[in-house]
Amino acid sequence: MAWGGGFVGGGFGGGGHRSATDNGLPFGGIPSELMDEATKLLATEPVHEPANLTFTQRPSAGERQQLSLARLVGRYPRYLYGGSLLVIAISLVLQAGPKLTEYAINNGMVPGHHSLTVVVVCGAIYLVLALASAFLQRAQVDVTGRLASRVMHDLRIRVFTHLQRLSLGFFTEEKAGVLMSRMTSDIENLQQLVQDGISQFAVQGLTMVVITVILFATNVALATWTVLLVVPLLFVFSIWFHQASERGYLRTRDRIANVLADLSESLYGIRVVTANNRQRRNIRNHRHVVGAYRDANLYTGRVSSIYGPSTVMIGILGQGLLLAIGGRLVLEHQLTIGALIAFFLYLNRFFSPIQLLVQQYNALQQGRSSITRLRGLLETAPSVDEDEHATTLGPVEGRITFEHVSFGYDPDRPVLTDVNLEIAAGESIAFVGPTGAGKSTIAKLANRFYDPTSGRVLIDGVDVRTVTLHSLRSQVGVVPQEPFLFAGSIRTNLAFGRPDATDAQIERAIDVVGLRELVDRLPDGIDAEVHERGQTLSAGERQLLALARAFLAAPRILILDEATSSLDLQSETIVERALDRILEGRSAILIAHRLTTAQRADRIVVVDHGGIVESGTPSELLAAGGAYATMYASWLASGGRDASR
């Protein structure tokens, strides 16, 4: 196995063989002494049917519906109706006890009505009802648990699918930690609400209704005093609590998102933090973020601490007044002792649901806040959307045309202005120019990561906005400056854009880009494990894997965004040899900061101030004595080092 074995960290000036532990990474596999137990455990796993999932860029009619709790649970009427019937049964069974107590007192305990049989029978019935209540509550927990698991499964898939549809600009502007909080804490709050909160609200709410009816049936006068004195005060406090806690929980959800965002950023940039001795400053900043979250929690806690004891006080004062009124009715023989005792038993049960509802109301408010946040996320429309009547782009030759293209990430600050460019099929174009000139932006428009604010981008004469994104991007490969590798094997990373690739096709891609030496050194070959983001590989090895992945996907157009800018000279030489192989016969856009990379292209385009300054072959541009010639002279003067920045 390769889970915990050594992995190559060098090879391109990187320093030879290193184990995961040597690189400061945790052991990621199964210890040999536990392998037998793990195998037995896997043997007991149920067989799962393969997932039948399809992805479309445009959401279905159901996905376009506004997110609401009613729609989430409404998809499972069997569990919803079953849970509702169990709630009704539990509410009725639980309220039979005080009536049995009243009957036992009036017919088996008061003078003139002594009967041990009545008391024993009432006690036996009470026991049976208690057992029935326990059985019903167990069934209700099982049903709501199943409902919650299915609802949360659907919601997680829906949110994740929506994230796949959103455009690149959304992820540039939104913090990863905020998105993680939507997928974790917000959905977990909803799960808690569906599994426990809704059922408890239903049980306690129905209990209050049943008790109110019984109170009036027991004694109208006492019940009327209860409704006139107690209920209005509780209602006023509940309205205040609703408004105050809603503000508090919305604030809490925002601030926990900030905590997760700050944590995610700090962990992702831990090497930069360590290198720049930012630990103390980061801790101070995180303490401020966590402090804001603490303050939000303290606010909601203060609101609950006011509401809970206030309702208890109202209940105690109400019971004291009703005891005086009820005692007078007993003395005047208008009410039996058994009925008075039953009335107070029901009255205690009337206040108990209120206290439980207060506790569950926190869960409800958290769930409502989570619904609001998730609804806002799901209603975020992609800035690059697929047209309703988009057609499938057939196999292309690779001709790319920019017609009067203008674009700005901020509409008030244009990055490109009236760009016109024609790239012939099979031609490789290198964009050079200063940082921020718009080189990468032109490439992003070709792959439709963004849409131009004016003008058109065409491939083989077809406007890219009129074709499906899948058919477009399946023919346009991208190799970024910092290639991203996923946790898994080399095989899965290479076949990422072409999961159906055969071993022979994978081996050919390895040979074409020059990865054979790396693969042969590994004990498990292409099945060797790659840690998250490829941290155990050198920069050159990661770049070669990205190039092999792009080659295996067989795109007709290839975009390389500064693919060699972060490499040392030895690694750069190896990667550029691989480039020569994979660019053959393809249209290519090379974003080049190094002139050695640019000179490999058929044509060089100099970009500056949001437009194309000059275009031609390297020799033509040198002869013209323009911007490229100046860059080339600076490059020579610096000893052949990068001079285009």
PLY file of the C-alpha trace (Angstrom):
ply
format ascii 1.0
element vertex 645
property float x
property float y
property float z
element edge 644
property int vertex1
property int vertex2
end_header
0.00 0.00 0.00
1.08 3.61 -0.59
-0.94 5.25 2.14
1.95 5.80 4.47
4.92 4.98 2.27
7.54 7.37 0.99
6.64 9.67 -1.84
8.78 11.69 -4.18
9.17 15.30 -3.15
12.16 16.11 -5.35
13.21 14.99 -8.79
13.27 18.47 -10.28
15.67 20.13 -7.92
13.39 19.19 -5.05
15.57 16.98 -2.87
15.07 13.27 -3.60
12.86 10.82 -1.71
10.88 11.99 1.32
8.21 10.25 3.36
4.93 11.86 4.31
6.14 12.12 7.90
9.32 13.84 6.75
7.20 16.45 5.06
5.27 17.13 8.24
2.18 15.32 6.97
0.13 12.89 9.09
0.09 9.18 8.36
-2.83 8.71 5.99
-3.29 4.95 5.80
-4.46 1.90 7.77
-1.87 0.42 10.18
-0.94 -3.15 9.27
-2.04 -4.47 12.66
-5.56 -3.15 12.00
-5.84 -4.33 8.41
-7.56 -7.64 9.27
-10.20 -5.86 11.36
-10.72 -3.26 8.65
-11.22 -6.01 6.07
-13.82 -7.70 8.28
-15.61 -4.39 8.78
-15.72 -3.71 5.04
-17.16 -7.19 4.47
-20.20 -6.24 6.57
-20.92 -3.09 4.57
-24.23 -3.24 2.70
-24.19 -3.21 -1.06
-25.03 0.26 -2.35
-26.56 0.76 -5.75
-24.46 2.99 -8.01
-25.61 6.61 -7.88
-27.70 7.59 -10.88
-26.83 11.28 -10.95
-26.81 13.65 -13.87
-25.52 17.20 -13.89
-26.97 19.96 -16.01
-25.77 23.54 -16.01
-29.34 24.82 -15.85
-31.22 23.82 -12.66
-34.40 21.76 -12.89
-37.82 23.20 -12.10
-37.65 21.71 -8.61
-34.23 23.22 -7.95
-35.47 26.64 -9.04
-38.18 26.61 -6.36
-37.44 28.79 -3.36
-35.89 26.85 -0.51
-38.30 26.33 2.38
-38.65 23.83 5.18
-42.12 22.83 3.97
-40.78 21.90 0.52
-37.86 20.00 2.02
-40.00 17.74 4.21
-42.89 17.65 1.72
-40.90 15.38 -0.57
-41.40 12.54 1.93
-45.13 12.47 2.69
-44.98 8.95 4.13
-42.64 9.99 6.92
-44.40 13.33 7.32
-47.86 11.82 7.74
-46.54 8.98 9.90
-44.78 11.43 12.17
-47.91 13.61 12.38
-50.09 10.66 13.43
-47.54 9.67 16.07
-47.47 13.26 17.39
-51.26 13.24 17.77
-51.22 9.85 19.49
-48.45 10.91 21.89
-50.26 14.13 22.79
-53.48 12.28 23.59
-51.87 9.43 25.52
-49.77 11.75 27.64
-52.80 13.71 28.81
-54.80 10.75 30.09
-52.89 10.60 33.40
-54.49 13.55 35.28
-57.98 12.36 34.32
-57.17 8.92 35.75
-55.90 10.65 38.92
-59.15 12.63 39.20
-61.23 9.46 38.77
-59.14 7.52 41.32
-59.47 10.30 43.93
-63.20 10.95 43.47
-64.16 7.29 43.24
-61.61 5.48 45.36
-60.04 7.83 47.94
-62.55 10.39 49.29
-64.75 9.58 52.31
-67.69 7.45 51.26
-65.98 6.30 48.08
-63.13 4.09 49.28
-62.27 1.45 46.66
-58.90 -0.23 46.37
-60.03 -1.83 43.11
-60.59 1.54 41.49
-57.18 2.76 42.61
-55.43 -0.43 41.40
-57.21 -0.41 38.04
-56.42 3.27 37.50
-52.78 2.59 38.42
-52.59 -0.33 35.97
-54.10 1.74 33.16
-51.62 4.53 34.00
-48.73 2.03 33.64
-50.04 0.74 30.32
-50.38 4.29 28.99
-46.82 5.07 30.12
-45.50 2.04 28.23
-47.57 2.99 25.17
-46.23 6.53 25.36
-42.63 5.25 25.46
-43.27 3.01 22.44
-44.92 5.81 20.47
-42.12 8.27 21.28
-39.52 5.76 20.19
-41.36 5.26 16.90
-41.67 9.02 16.47
-37.92 9.54 17.00
-37.20 6.80 14.45
-39.52 8.36 11.85
-38.23 11.91 12.32
-34.64 10.63 12.25
-35.25 8.93 8.91
-36.99 12.03 7.60
-34.11 14.28 8.73
-31.44 12.06 7.17
-33.22 12.05 3.80
-33.96 15.77 3.85
-30.36 16.65 4.74
-29.03 14.29 2.08
-31.13 16.06 -0.54
-30.16 19.49 0.75
-26.43 18.75 0.79
-26.60 17.45 -2.78
-28.62 20.49 -3.87
-26.23 23.00 -2.29
-23.15 21.20 -3.61
-24.66 20.98 -7.09
-25.45 24.68 -7.02
-21.86 25.43 -6.06
-20.74 23.48 -9.13
-22.93 25.71 -11.30
-21.69 29.01 -9.93
-19.17 30.99 -11.92
-15.53 31.59 -11.15
-16.21 35.17 -10.11
-18.39 34.01 -7.22
-15.59 31.98 -5.65
-13.16 34.85 -6.17
-15.37 37.17 -4.13
-16.71 34.74 -1.51
-14.59 33.29 1.29
-14.16 29.53 1.33
-14.84 29.41 5.08
-18.21 31.10 4.60
-19.19 28.48 2.04
-17.99 25.73 4.36
-20.24 27.09 7.11
-23.21 26.82 4.76
-22.43 23.17 4.08
-21.67 22.30 7.72
-23.12 24.35 10.57
-26.13 25.70 8.65
-27.18 22.29 7.37
-26.52 20.70 10.77
-28.81 23.28 12.37
-31.53 22.34 9.92
-30.98 18.65 10.62
-31.43 19.27 14.33
-34.59 21.24 13.62
-36.11 18.55 11.38
-35.12 15.66 13.62
-36.08 17.12 17.00
-37.34 20.68 16.76
-40.36 20.27 14.49
-41.67 17.19 16.25
-41.22 18.80 19.66
-42.98 21.94 18.49
-45.82 19.83 17.17
-46.07 17.68 20.31
-45.90 20.60 22.72
-48.17 22.82 20.63
-50.81 20.10 20.30
-50.40 19.34 24.00
-51.28 22.93 24.84
-54.38 22.75 22.64
-55.51 19.45 24.20
-54.87 20.76 27.73
-56.79 23.98 27.00
-59.81 21.95 25.90
-59.56 19.74 29.01
-59.21 22.77 31.30
-62.43 24.26 29.97
-64.14 20.87 30.22
-62.99 20.57 33.86
-64.05 24.03 35.02
-64.95 26.98 32.81
-64.32 29.62 35.50
-60.78 28.48 36.31
-59.96 28.00 32.62
-61.24 31.49 31.81
-59.07 33.05 34.50
-56.10 31.13 33.09
-56.73 32.42 29.56
-57.34 36.01 30.70
-54.43 36.31 33.14
-51.65 34.01 31.98
-51.90 33.64 28.21
-51.75 37.39 27.29
-48.57 37.92 29.31
-46.96 34.85 27.79
-48.02 36.01 24.32
-46.43 39.46 24.78
-43.17 37.97 26.04
-43.15 35.46 23.18
-43.52 38.20 20.54
-40.60 40.11 22.05
-38.50 36.96 22.26
-39.27 36.08 18.64
-38.04 39.42 17.32
-35.00 39.70 19.59
-33.80 36.12 19.11
-34.24 36.28 15.33
-31.86 39.24 15.18
-29.45 37.43 17.46
-29.36 34.18 15.54
-28.91 35.89 12.16
-25.94 37.70 13.69
-24.63 34.43 15.11
-24.76 32.68 11.74
-22.87 35.52 10.07
-20.16 35.52 12.70
-19.58 31.77 12.80
-19.13 32.00 9.04
-16.42 34.63 9.64
-14.75 32.35 12.19
-14.63 29.45 9.72
-13.43 31.75 6.93
-10.56 33.07 9.05
-9.65 29.54 10.18
-9.70 28.21 6.62
-7.50 31.03 5.33
-4.98 30.62 8.15
-4.70 26.86 7.64
-4.43 27.13 3.87
-1.65 29.72 4.18
0.12 28.13 7.15
3.48 28.03 5.31
3.33 31.73 4.54
2.23 32.45 8.12
5.19 30.50 9.51
7.69 31.99 7.09
6.64 35.54 7.98
6.27 35.02 11.76
2.61 36.02 11.64
1.47 33.65 14.37
0.92 36.25 17.09
-0.81 38.67 14.74
-3.03 35.89 13.37
-3.97 34.77 16.88
-4.86 38.35 17.77
-6.99 38.72 14.67
-8.68 35.35 15.24
-9.40 36.33 18.84
-11.25 39.40 17.56
-13.26 37.28 15.11
-14.08 34.68 17.77
-14.87 37.49 20.21
-17.48 38.89 17.82
-19.03 35.42 17.61
-18.97 35.16 21.41
-20.73 38.53 21.72
-23.47 37.34 19.36
-23.93 34.20 21.46
-23.99 36.25 24.65
-26.77 38.40 23.20
-28.93 35.38 22.36
-28.15 33.95 25.80
-29.27 37.15 27.53
-32.51 37.15 25.54
-33.21 33.53 26.54
-32.28 34.23 30.17
-34.91 36.98 30.30
-37.64 35.03 28.55
-37.27 31.68 30.35
-37.41 32.89 33.99
-40.14 35.40 33.11
-42.43 32.65 31.86
-41.67 30.61 35.00
-42.58 33.59 37.19
-45.81 34.16 35.28
-46.70 30.50 35.73
-46.03 30.49 39.48
-48.00 33.68 40.11
-50.84 32.38 37.97
-50.94 29.09 39.84
-51.05 30.89 43.19
-54.03 32.99 42.09
-55.84 30.01 40.58
-55.26 27.97 43.75
-57.09 30.63 45.77
-59.96 30.72 43.26
-60.13 26.92 42.97
-60.00 26.42 46.77
-63.00 28.72 47.19
-64.92 26.74 44.55
-64.17 23.49 46.45
-65.35 25.00 49.73
-68.55 26.13 48.00
-69.00 22.58 46.62
-68.81 23.88 43.03
-65.72 21.75 42.31
-64.52 18.36 43.61
-61.10 17.85 45.16
-60.22 15.38 42.44
-61.17 17.89 39.74
-59.09 20.64 41.40
-56.06 18.35 41.64
-56.53 17.29 38.01
-56.89 20.93 36.97
-53.55 21.82 38.59
-51.86 18.76 37.13
-53.02 19.92 33.71
-52.04 23.48 34.52
-48.48 22.36 35.29
-48.48 20.48 32.04
-49.74 23.63 30.31
-46.68 25.58 31.50
-44.24 22.73 30.88
-44.73 22.81 27.07
-44.10 26.56 27.18
-40.71 25.97 28.79
-39.88 23.24 26.30
-41.01 25.48 23.44
-38.62 28.16 24.69
-35.77 25.68 24.49
-36.84 24.43 21.07
-37.42 27.97 19.87
-33.66 28.48 19.93
-33.32 25.54 17.55
-36.13 26.96 15.43
-34.44 30.36 15.19
-31.12 28.76 14.31
-32.89 26.71 11.66
-34.69 29.78 10.30
-31.39 31.68 10.13
-29.78 28.75 8.33
-32.68 28.56 5.88
-32.26 32.28 5.17
-28.54 31.90 4.51
-28.93 28.78 2.36
-31.79 30.36 0.44
-29.57 33.35 -0.34
-26.83 31.03 -1.59
-29.20 28.97 -3.75
-30.72 32.13 -5.23
-27.30 33.39 -6.31
-27.31 33.17 -10.09
-24.14 32.29 -12.03
-22.64 35.36 -13.70
-21.77 33.07 -16.62
-25.00 31.21 -17.31
-25.98 28.80 -20.01
-28.55 30.03 -22.50
-31.88 28.23 -22.37
-31.56 27.38 -26.07
-27.83 26.62 -26.01
-26.67 24.12 -28.59
-23.94 21.50 -28.37
-20.64 22.63 -29.82
-19.44 19.96 -32.22
-15.80 18.95 -32.71
-13.84 22.11 -33.38
-10.75 22.87 -35.43
-9.59 25.42 -32.88
-9.99 28.82 -34.53
-10.47 31.50 -31.85
-11.72 35.01 -32.61
-12.00 38.03 -30.32
-14.27 40.70 -31.81
-14.19 44.14 -30.15
-13.97 42.51 -26.73
-14.08 44.70 -23.61
-14.23 43.41 -20.06
-13.79 44.47 -16.43
-14.14 42.46 -13.21
-15.48 45.71 -11.83
-17.70 47.35 -14.48
-16.24 50.75 -13.55
-12.65 49.59 -14.05
-12.16 47.94 -17.46
-9.31 45.45 -17.83
-9.66 44.96 -21.59
-10.82 47.53 -24.09
-11.80 46.76 -27.70
-9.56 43.72 -28.18
-9.52 42.20 -31.69
-7.55 39.03 -32.33
-7.68 36.01 -34.62
-5.99 32.72 -33.63
-5.82 30.20 -36.44
-6.62 26.52 -35.95
-3.52 24.73 -34.69
-1.66 27.97 -34.00
0.03 28.64 -30.66
-0.11 32.19 -29.36
1.96 33.54 -26.47
0.66 36.56 -24.56
3.39 38.63 -22.96
3.30 41.91 -21.14
3.48 43.45 -17.67
1.53 42.06 -14.72
-2.08 43.27 -14.75
-2.08 44.03 -18.46
-4.94 41.58 -19.13
-3.15 38.49 -20.45
-4.86 35.93 -18.19
-8.19 37.72 -18.61
-8.11 37.13 -22.37
-7.55 33.42 -21.75
-10.41 33.27 -19.22
-12.77 34.77 -21.77
-11.80 32.10 -24.33
-12.81 29.34 -21.90
-15.87 31.37 -20.82
-14.87 31.62 -17.20
-16.19 35.15 -17.69
-18.30 36.84 -20.36
-17.16 40.06 -22.05
-19.08 43.21 -21.18
-19.13 43.98 -24.90
-18.00 42.21 -28.04
-17.87 38.49 -28.80
-15.59 35.51 -28.40
-16.00 32.89 -31.13
-14.61 29.41 -31.63
-14.78 28.22 -35.23
-17.09 31.17 -35.86
-19.56 30.17 -33.12
-20.26 32.58 -30.25
-19.27 30.72 -27.07
-22.35 32.16 -25.29
-24.65 30.18 -27.58
-23.26 26.71 -26.80
-23.46 24.51 -23.72
-20.66 24.97 -21.22
-19.98 21.23 -21.11
-19.45 20.95 -24.86
-17.24 24.06 -24.84
-15.02 23.18 -21.89
-14.64 19.55 -22.92
-12.68 20.88 -25.92
-10.70 23.55 -24.08
-8.04 22.39 -21.63
-6.55 24.63 -18.95
-3.27 24.24 -17.07
-3.06 26.91 -14.33
0.07 28.46 -12.87
-0.48 26.56 -9.62
-1.86 23.13 -10.60
-4.26 21.62 -8.11
-3.94 17.93 -7.30
-6.61 16.04 -5.39
-6.09 13.52 -2.61
-6.02 10.14 -4.36
-3.76 8.20 -6.68
-1.74 9.46 -9.62
-4.15 7.50 -11.82
-7.25 9.34 -10.54
-5.51 12.71 -10.86
-4.43 12.06 -14.43
-7.89 10.79 -15.42
-9.67 13.65 -13.67
-10.93 15.17 -16.93
-11.42 11.78 -18.59
-12.57 9.20 -16.02
-13.06 6.50 -18.67
-9.42 6.58 -19.76
-7.78 3.17 -20.11
-4.47 2.22 -18.54
-2.85 2.31 -21.97
-4.02 5.89 -22.53
-2.80 6.92 -19.07
0.60 5.30 -19.70
0.89 7.11 -23.04
0.18 10.46 -21.39
2.88 9.68 -18.81
5.40 8.96 -21.57
4.46 12.01 -23.64
5.02 14.55 -20.85
8.07 12.81 -19.35
6.59 11.44 -16.11
7.96 7.92 -16.60
10.96 8.40 -14.32
8.74 9.62 -11.48
6.17 6.82 -11.88
8.83 4.10 -12.09
10.43 5.28 -8.85
7.22 4.84 -6.89
6.49 1.42 -5.36
2.87 1.49 -6.54
3.41 3.22 -9.87
0.35 5.10 -11.09
-1.59 3.83 -8.06
0.71 5.68 -5.67
-1.15 8.09 -3.43
-0.97 11.84 -3.88
-1.61 13.81 -0.71
-4.03 16.72 -0.74
-2.88 19.47 -3.14
0.17 17.36 -4.02
2.19 18.68 -1.08
4.62 15.73 -1.26
5.52 16.53 -4.87
7.86 19.19 -6.17
6.50 22.10 -8.24
7.86 20.54 -11.43
6.25 17.19 -10.74
2.90 18.82 -10.01
3.12 20.79 -13.25
3.95 17.68 -15.28
0.97 15.88 -13.75
-1.25 18.82 -14.72
0.11 18.73 -18.28
-0.46 14.97 -18.50
-4.00 15.47 -17.21
-4.64 18.07 -19.90
-3.10 15.85 -22.60
-5.21 12.87 -21.54
-8.40 14.96 -21.79
-7.50 15.50 -25.46
-8.73 19.10 -25.85
-8.58 20.83 -29.23
-7.58 24.09 -27.55
-5.09 24.32 -24.70
-4.63 27.29 -22.35
-1.49 27.43 -20.23
-1.53 30.21 -17.66
2.11 30.91 -16.74
2.79 27.18 -16.58
6.55 27.62 -15.99
6.72 30.89 -14.04
7.20 29.26 -10.62
9.75 26.61 -11.70
13.51 26.47 -11.40
15.56 26.24 -14.61
15.95 22.45 -14.52
12.24 21.89 -13.93
11.40 24.50 -16.55
13.48 22.67 -19.16
11.67 19.37 -18.47
8.22 21.01 -18.52
8.97 22.90 -21.75
9.99 19.65 -23.46
6.62 18.27 -22.40
4.93 21.39 -23.78
6.49 20.83 -27.18
4.89 17.39 -27.30
1.38 18.23 -26.12
1.02 21.46 -28.15
1.56 19.67 -31.42
-1.54 19.94 -33.61
-3.50 22.01 -31.09
-4.50 25.62 -30.85
-2.84 27.02 -27.77
-2.84 30.17 -25.67
0.28 30.56 -23.53
0.33 33.20 -20.82
4.08 33.72 -20.58
6.14 35.69 -18.11
9.28 34.00 -19.35
10.43 34.79 -22.87
11.89 31.30 -23.26
8.33 29.99 -23.08
6.96 32.71 -25.36
9.53 31.97 -28.09
8.15 28.45 -28.43
4.87 29.88 -29.79
4.08 30.45 -33.44
3.16 34.03 -32.69
3.66 36.46 -29.82
1.05 39.02 -28.78
2.14 41.87 -26.54
-0.63 43.03 -24.19
-0.50 46.29 -22.24
-3.01 48.77 -20.79
-5.94 46.51 -21.63
-5.21 46.18 -25.34
-2.98 44.49 -27.91
0.15 46.55 -28.54
1.76 44.42 -31.24
1.60 40.93 -32.69
3.90 38.79 -34.82
6.55 36.09 -34.85
9.52 36.56 -32.51
11.78 37.59 -35.39
9.18 40.05 -36.77
8.73 41.73 -33.39
12.48 42.00 -32.83
12.89 43.60 -36.26
10.06 46.04 -35.51
11.94 47.40 -32.48
8.78 47.88 -30.41
7.63 46.79 -26.97
8.70 43.16 -27.42
12.18 44.17 -28.60
12.57 46.28 -25.45
11.50 43.35 -23.28
13.89 41.06 -25.17
16.79 43.44 -24.69
16.08 43.63 -20.95
15.93 39.86 -20.83
19.35 39.53 -22.48
20.79 42.19 -20.21
19.62 40.27 -17.17
21.36 37.13 -18.35
18.30 35.45 -19.88
16.15 35.75 -16.77
12.53 36.80 -16.80
12.17 40.41 -17.94
8.51 40.62 -18.79
7.17 41.37 -15.33
0 1
1 2
2 3
3 4
4 5
5 6
6 7
7 8
8 9
9 10
10 11
11 12
12 13
13 14
14 15
15 16
16 17
17 18
18 19
19 20
20 21
21 22
22 23
23 24
24 25
25 26
26 27
27 28
28 29
29 30
30 31
31 32
32 33
33 34
34 35
35 36
36 37
37 38
38 39
39 40
40 41
41 42
42 43
43 44
44 45
45 46
46 47
47 48
48 49
49 50
50 51
51 52
52 53
53 54
54 55
55 56
56 57
57 58
58 59
59 60
60 61
61 62
62 63
63 64
64 65
65 66
66 67
67 68
68 69
69 70
70 71
71 72
72 73
73 74
74 75
75 76
76 77
77 78
78 79
79 80
80 81
81 82
82 83
83 84
84 85
85 86
86 87
87 88
88 89
89 90
90 91
91 92
92 93
93 94
94 95
95 96
96 97
97 98
98 99
99 100
100 101
101 102
102 103
103 104
104 105
105 106
106 107
107 108
108 109
109 110
110 111
111 112
112 113
113 114
114 115
115 116
116 117
117 118
118 119
119 120
120 121
121 122
122 123
123 124
124 125
125 126
126 127
127 128
128 129
129 130
130 131
131 132
132 133
133 134
134 135
135 136
136 137
137 138
138 139
139 140
140 141
141 142
142 143
143 144
144 145
145 146
146 147
147 148
148 149
149 150
150 151
151 152
152 153
153 154
154 155
155 156
156 157
157 158
158 159
159 160
160 161
161 162
162 163
163 164
164 165
165 166
166 167
167 168
168 169
169 170
170 171
171 172
172 173
173 174
174 175
175 176
176 177
177 178
178 179
179 180
180 181
181 182
182 183
183 184
184 185
185 186
186 187
187 188
188 189
189 190
190 191
191 192
192 193
193 194
194 195
195 196
196 197
197 198
198 199
199 200
200 201
201 202
202 203
203 204
204 205
205 206
206 207
207 208
208 209
209 210
210 211
211 212
212 213
213 214
214 215
215 216
216 217
217 218
218 219
219 220
220 221
221 222
222 223
223 224
224 225
225 226
226 227
227 228
228 229
229 230
230 231
231 232
232 233
233 234
234 235
235 236
236 237
237 238
238 239
239 240
240 241
241 242
242 243
243 244
244 245
245 246
246 247
247 248
248 249
249 250
250 251
251 252
252 253
253 254
254 255
255 256
256 257
257 258
258 259
259 260
260 261
261 262
262 263
263 264
264 265
265 266
266 267
267 268
268 269
269 270
270 271
271 272
272 273
273 274
274 275
275 276
276 277
277 278
278 279
279 280
280 281
281 282
282 283
283 284
284 285
285 286
286 287
287 288
288 289
289 290
290 291
291 292
292 293
293 294
294 295
295 296
296 297
297 298
298 299
299 300
300 301
301 302
302 303
303 304
304 305
305 306
306 307
307 308
308 309
309 310
310 311
311 312
312 313
313 314
314 315
315 316
316 317
317 318
318 319
319 320
320 321
321 322
322 323
323 324
324 325
325 326
326 327
327 328
328 329
329 330
330 331
331 332
332 333
333 334
334 335
335 336
336 337
337 338
338 339
339 340
340 341
341 342
342 343
343 344
344 345
345 346
346 347
347 348
348 349
349 350
350 351
351 352
352 353
353 354
354 355
355 356
356 357
357 358
358 359
359 360
360 361
361 362
362 363
363 364
364 365
365 366
366 367
367 368
368 369
369 370
370 371
371 372
372 373
373 374
374 375
375 376
376 377
377 378
378 379
379 380
380 381
381 382
382 383
383 384
384 385
385 386
386 387
387 388
388 389
389 390
390 391
391 392
392 393
393 394
394 395
395 396
396 397
397 398
398 399
399 400
400 401
401 402
402 403
403 404
404 405
405 406
406 407
407 408
408 409
409 410
410 411
411 412
412 413
413 414
414 415
415 416
416 417
417 418
418 419
419 420
420 421
421 422
422 423
423 424
424 425
425 426
426 427
427 428
428 429
429 430
430 431
431 432
432 433
433 434
434 435
435 436
436 437
437 438
438 439
439 440
440 441
441 442
442 443
443 444
444 445
445 446
446 447
447 448
448 449
449 450
450 451
451 452
452 453
453 454
454 455
455 456
456 457
457 458
458 459
459 460
460 461
461 462
462 463
463 464
464 465
465 466
466 467
467 468
468 469
469 470
470 471
471 472
472 473
473 474
474 475
475 476
476 477
477 478
478 479
479 480
480 481
481 482
482 483
483 484
484 485
485 486
486 487
487 488
488 489
489 490
490 491
491 492
492 493
493 494
494 495
495 496
496 497
497 498
498 499
499 500
500 501
501 502
502 503
503 504
504 505
505 506
506 507
507 508
508 509
509 510
510 511
511 512
512 513
513 514
514 515
515 516
516 517
517 518
518 519
519 520
520 521
521 522
522 523
523 524
524 525
525 526
526 527
527 528
528 529
529 530
530 531
531 532
532 533
533 534
534 535
535 536
536 537
537 538
538 539
539 540
540 541
541 542
542 543
543 544
544 545
545 546
546 547
547 548
548 549
549 550
550 551
551 552
552 553
553 554
554 555
555 556
556 557
557 558
558 559
559 560
560 561
561 562
562 563
563 564
564 565
565 566
566 567
567 568
568 569
569 570
570 571
571 572
572 573
573 574
574 575
575 576
576 577
577 578
578 579
579 580
580 581
581 582
582 583
583 584
584 585
585 586
586 587
587 588
588 589
589 590
590 591
591 592
592 593
593 594
594 595
595 596
596 597
597 598
598 599
599 600
600 601
601 602
602 603
603 604
604 605
605 606
606 607
607 608
608 609
609 610
610 611
611 612
612 613
613 614
614 615
615 616
616 617
617 618
618 619
619 620
620 621
621 622
622 623
623 624
624 625
625 626
626 627
627 628
628 629
629 630
630 631
631 632
632 633
633 634
634 635
635 636
636 637
637 638
638 639
639 640
640 641
641 642
642 643
643 644
